[in-house]
Amino acid sequence: MIAVKSRSELELMKKAGEITATALKLVEEAIKPGVTTGELNQIAEEYVLSLGAVPLFKGVECPVSGGLDFPGTLCVSVNEEIIHGIPGLRQLKDGDIISVDMGVSYEGFCGDAARTFPVGTVSEEALRLIQVTRECFFEGMKAAVKGNRIVDISRAVQQHAQKNGFSVVREYVGHGIGRELWEAPQIPNYVTLQRGPRLEPGMTLAIEPMINQGVYDIRILNDKWTVVTADGKLSAHYENTIAVTEDEPFILTKLRGEVF
């Protein structure tokens, strides 16, 4: 069953989303060659805890890979890493791209967002991958309107990625979100035989395209967390938590006053 949120619940999700977005902005400002993924994780964790919020990724289990007790506040995935990269001693290099994903709980409600950033000077193709992945989110969000179905979001994401020569990860998908990080429904970034439920005002969704430069096939590393492209080519990730409304969908994971 898909939980429909009240106005007061949406306000709490908006606060959780603002904390998430601000933490990601602080991380973005710290990204440069030589910084470690662990240092980025510390920046986000200290900020979240300072506001009395809870990092949601620490200690979770992955239902796909079987990974246990994720150790970070952030998932930090570099270059061919798609998602679930573990923060640590790895130093970023000029020309890398880095995907940063995080979830936060505030007063019992969740926010979840991801961004991919360039490190220093990156290739034009890497920049194009980052931009198209971001565009895929917004194409999907346009379809997240009252009366549409989940498959309409999926179709919009897939068509935009493939039109630009990229592929869409199959094994990992977007999801509902609210009191829990992962709620119904699942939101694939590609068209399946399942149309999904009709969207109603008050539904809250985490739409998160994961787009690969090459094939959509993946591998999971021995740590049982880090997911990489099967061909070693680049991947990018962009996610926001949104609310379905009577009119246009509303992004909950944004900075105060931010206009997309």
Secondary structure, 3 states (H helix, E strand, C coil): CCCCCCHHHHHHHHHHHHHHHHHHHHHHHHCCCCCEHHHHHHHHHHHHHHCCCEECCCCCCCCCCCCCCCCCCEEEEECCEEECCCCCCCECCCCCEEEEEEEEEECCEEEEEEEEEECCCCCHHHHHHHHHHHHHHHHHHHCCCCCCEHHHHHHHHHHHHHHCCCEECCCCCEEECCCCCCEEEEECCCCCCCCCCECCCCCEEEECCEEECCCCCEEECCCCCCEEECCCCCEEECEEEEECCCCCCEECCCCCCCCC
